[in-house]
Structure formats: structure tokens, C-alpha cells
Amino acid sequence: MDNHPIGVFDSGVGGTSIWKEINALLPHEDTIYLADSKNAPYGERTKEEIVQLSIKNTEFLLGKGCKLIVVACNTATTNAIDYLRTQYQVPFIGIEPAIKPAALQSKSKKVGVLATKGTLSSLLFHSTVGNLAEGIRIYEQVGTGLVPLIESGKANSPETKALLETYLHPMVTAGIDYLVLGCTHYPYLIPLLKEILPAHVQIIDSGEAVARQTKAILEKNELLSNSINLGTHHFITNADVEILKGFFTDGGASLRITYQDF
């Protein structure tokens, strides 16, 4: 048993969608969340930049005593997690677009993927797509501009909806029946996505699967907390605290959000 916190980092507020799933499944675990909003979006950066930012975030969380680190960013996972695992002793949990379950369940054999440039151009993404069953057509779309809108608190704005309509129209016309969200920011777009997409199109993100994997790795390494109390949670951002607060309707006394220039 280990009562040290779980560390989570993302290029900003998007990874809170992952954090919420982890907290729901593991309510007795303490967590520290690092929102590197100052450097968002990672998806527009080079691989070398993404690796260096991921190292910085990892070492910050290790300095806080974290026992496991969730890389709650698809772009950082696909570009940096292999390197992180060779350099640090703690377990790492990564985020990958849930393409395989979508491909297995698709009846039209046409699956849309909305993701960042950094994810779609990564070797890991292309390896995953290459291992899919024959006959599956993947329609990729870079979500340029979506992360900055979400980071500025405009996830449900008319501007965001107009951008999504532009990105999704070709996929819908092509006949997709599944849309895979390949960025942890994008679950905050689901209300708009449901307005835009035909009712039969299913939306898939990785949140629940990541939470289950986090629990499994904690159990395997005997790192689960033995506390009987609900966990405490510290969110640290290097940008606007108020925007991050807006993603939590009821944090309670166990959740605090602070600014730090890291």
C-alpha cells in the first residue's frame, strides 16, 4: 500500500476529463494535477519540444512525491511516454485514441478520428491504424484551433460549433458511424458534437479505460492507498486559475486550484 499521490499532467485543462474518471473509480486516492496551459497546445509542437515539456512535467510531479504518473495528453503519450518509461522508475499510464474498439464495433466500416496534429502524425498512431482489420476506413481530422478555444473557456461557443461543423461535415458525408476523440480536451465538446452529428454516430473517448488501467497498475505494483477517507486533490496551472476552476462545479474542501509558474 502507498498513500503518496497519483500525478496527472496535460497540456492544459483537457486532462481533467481523464482525472474525473480516475477520481470516480479511485475516490480514496490523493492526486496532483499539472496543467501546462502556458505551453498549449502540444499538438502543434515538434516531437523534441513535446519530450522536453513532458520531462519537465514528470520531474515536477516526482518532486511532489507522486507514485504513478498519468500522461493525460494524447500528444505527449504518442511522442514522449516511451522515453519517460526508460528514464524514470515510476509507472506511467498513457492515453491513446480508442480506435480499435470503434473499428471492431463499426457497421459501416468507416470511423472518424478527431485529434491533434501531433497525435495523428505520430508513429504510435500509424502503428495502431495499421493493425486494424482489413476493410476499415479511417477518416482523420486535425482539430486545429479547438484546444485554444477550450483553454480559453469557450468549449460551448458559437465559434467552436462552427469550427466543429467544418471538421465533421466530410466525415458525416462519408458515412462514419463512430467518432473517436483523440485529445483529452475533446470530451468537453461532446454536447456540441451531439448537436452536430447524426444520432446513430457513436462518440468514443478513452477516459474510463484509462481509469481502469490506472487501478490495475496500482494493484499490480501494490501502490493502492489504504486510506478510508476521500482523497485530496491539488490542481496546479501556469495560466488562468479561473478558467481551470470553471471545469469543476463542486470541488469541495478536498480540491484546491493554485497558480504556479513552472
Residue pairs with C-beta under 8 A, 6 or more apart in sequence:
1 222
1 223
1 224
1 225
1 226
2 67
2 222
2 223
2 224
2 225
3 30
3 225
3 226
3 227
4 30
4 65
4 66
4 67
5 29
5 30
5 31
5 32
5 64
5 65
5 66
5 67
5 234
6 22
6 26
6 29
6 30
6 31
6 32
6 66
6 67
6 68
6 69
6 70
6 214
6 218
7 31
7 32
7 34
7 58
7 61
7 62
7 64
7 66
7 67
7 68
7 69
7 70
8 15
8 18
8 19
8 22
8 31
8 32
8 33
8 34
8 69
8 70
8 72
9 15
9 33
9 34
9 35
9 36
9 54
9 57
9 58
9 60
9 61
9 69
9 70
9 71
9 72
9 73
9 76
10 16
10 18
10 33
10 34
10 35
10 36
10 72
10 73
10 76
10 184
11 36
11 37
11 39
11 40
11 41
11 42
11 43
11 53
11 73
11 75
11 76
11 147
12 35
12 36
12 37
12 40
12 41
12 147
12 150
12 151
12 185
12 237
12 239
13 35
13 37
13 150
13 151
13 185
13 188
13 237
13 243
13 244
13 247
14 72
14 73
14 147
14 150
14 183
14 184
14 185
14 186
14 187
14 188
15 33
15 35
15 70
15 72
15 73
15 184
16 33
16 35
16 235
16 244
16 247
16 248
17 184
17 185
17 187
17 188
17 205
17 207
18 70
18 72
18 95
18 184
18 206
18 207
18 210
18 211
19 31
19 33
19 70
19 72
19 233
20 207
21 207
21 208
21 210
21 211
22 29
22 31
22 70
22 210
22 211
22 214
23 29
23 31
23 231
23 233
24 211
25 211
25 212
25 214
25 215
26 211
26 214
26 215
26 218
26 224
26 225
26 231
27 230
27 231
28 225
28 227
28 228
28 229
28 230
28 231
29 218
29 224
29 225
29 231
30 225
30 227
30 231
30 232
30 233
31 231
31 233
31 234
32 61
32 64
32 66
32 233
32 234
32 235
32 236
33 233
33 234
33 235
33 236
34 57
34 60
34 61
34 236
34 262
35 235
35 236
35 237
35 238
35 239
35 244
36 53
36 56
36 57
36 238
36 262
37 151
37 237
37 238
37 239
37 240
37 243
37 244
38 238
38 239
38 261
39 45
39 53
39 238
40 147
40 148
40 151
41 75
41 116
41 147
41 148
41 151
42 49
42 50
42 53
42 73
42 75
42 76
42 116
42 118
43 75
43 115
43 116
43 117
43 118
43 119
43 142
43 143
43 147
43 183
44 116
44 117
44 118
45 53
45 75
45 118
47 79
47 80
47 118
50 75
50 76
50 79
50 80
50 118
51 79
51 80
51 83
53 76
54 71
54 76
54 79
54 80
54 81
54 83
54 84
55 80
55 84
55 87
56 262
58 69
58 84
58 88
60 262
61 69
62 69
62 88
62 90
66 90
67 90
67 223
68 90
68 91
68 92
68 93
68 214
68 217
68 218
68 221
68 223
69 84
69 88
69 90
69 91
69 92
69 93
70 92
70 93
70 95
70 210
70 214
71 77
71 80
71 81
71 84
71 92
71 93
71 94
71 95
72 95
72 184
72 210
73 95
73 183
73 184
74 95
74 96
74 97
74 115
74 116
74 118
74 119
74 182
74 183
74 184
74 206
75 116
75 118
75 119
75 122
75 183
77 94
77 95
77 96
77 124
78 96
78 118
78 119
78 122
78 123
78 124
78 125
79 118
79 122
81 92
81 94
84 92
85 92
91 217
91 221
91 223
93 210
93 213
93 214
93 217
95 184
95 206
95 210
96 124
96 125
96 128
96 206
97 113
97 115
97 119
97 125
97 128
97 180
97 181
97 182
97 206
98 180
98 204
98 205
98 206
98 209
99 111
99 113
99 128
99 129
99 132
99 138
99 180
100 128
100 131
100 132
101 204
102 111
102 178
102 180
102 202
102 204
103 111
103 132
103 133
103 136
103 138
103 178
104 133
105 178
105 202
106 136
106 177
106 178
107 177
108 175
108 176
108 177
109 135
109 136
109 137
110 136
110 137
110 139
110 174
110 175
110 176
110 177
111 136
111 137
111 138
111 139
111 176
111 177
111 178
111 179
111 180
112 138
112 139
112 141
112 168
112 171
112 174
112 176
112 178
112 179
112 180
113 120
113 138
113 139
113 140
113 141
113 179
113 180
113 182
114 141
114 143
114 167
114 168
114 179
114 180
114 181
114 182
114 183
114 186
115 125
115 140
115 141
115 142
115 143
115 180
115 181
115 182
115 183
116 142
116 143
116 147
116 182
116 183
117 142
117 144
119 125
119 182
119 183
120 140
120 142
120 182
125 182
129 138
132 138
137 174
139 170
139 171
139 174
139 176
141 167
141 168
141 170
141 171
143 167
143 183
143 186
145 163
146 160
146 163
146 164
146 183
146 185
146 186
146 189
147 183
147 185
149 155
149 157
149 159
149 160
149 163
150 160
150 185
150 188
150 189
151 185
151 239
151 243
152 243
153 243
153 246
154 160
155 188
155 189
155 192
156 191
156 192
160 189
160 192
161 192
161 195
161 196
164 189
164 192
164 193
164 196
165 196
168 179
168 193
168 196
168 197
171 179
172 197
172 198
172 201
176 201
177 200
177 201
177 202
178 201
178 202
178 203
178 204
179 193
179 197
179 201
179 202
179 203
179 204
180 204
180 205
181 187
181 189
181 203
181 204
181 205
181 206
184 205
184 206
184 207
186 205
187 205
187 207
188 247
190 203
193 203
194 203
197 203
215 224
217 223
218 224
225 231
230 254
231 254
232 254
232 255
233 251
233 254
233 255
233 256
234 256
234 258
235 244
235 255
235 256
235 257
235 258
236 257
236 258
236 259
236 260
236 262
237 244
237 257
237 258
237 259
237 260
238 259
238 260
238 261
238 262
239 259
241 257
241 258
241 259
244 257
245 251
245 257
248 255
248 257
251 257
